[in-house]
Amino acid sequence: MADLRRTRVVLAFSLFLVFIQPLPSSGSLVVRSTLPDEITYFVGVWKVTVKGDAAANYKWTVAPDKNGEWLEGAMEKDGVKTATDFWRKNDTIIERFVFTTDGTLLRVTSTGWKTGTLVFTGIASGKTGNSRVRETITREGDKKFRAIWERQSEDGKWTVFSDESCEK
């Protein structure tokens, strides 16, 4: 009986060691998934600086979900979660769904990176209705990018509502 118990304890501990992955000091997370490189670029812990809100402390943590089919992100402002987002590549389209704590849902898609830029377009649905949105991500290196979020007005004009600089 003691041998069986000892075997179970050793097995449980071994499984625990297999599944934990320490976070390297670089802020990068180890990726164990079949997700494409186009979106695994975002895996890690990002410090986000928002233009016009520089005093706030934003952090975006991105990792593959437990099945490795989606990327899952969590945005925090001053330690409080403000949004969760999910990414995947579906055939030739990158899909992203963002759920904010104020009840807004953003559904955006992209055809992929083109010369260091990833452009998402789609719909934001919230308490005040729907609006067309666009996010333009410009890669500035392996550990830095800039994201510009815009909303389209009824006359077709795009207006920036968030200008973010992200760095690992």
WOPEQUI-V54184 format. One record per helix or strand of 3 or more residues. SS is the DSSP state (alpha for helix, beta for strand). FROM is the first residue (numbers start at 1). LEN is the number of residues. If there is no record, write none. Layout:
ss	from	len
SS	FROM	LEN
SS	FROM	LEN
//
This chain:
ss	from	len
alpha	2	18
alpha	37	4
beta	44	7
beta	58	7
beta	71	7
beta	80	11
beta	93	8
beta	105	6
beta	117	10
beta	129	13
beta	144	9
beta	158	10
//
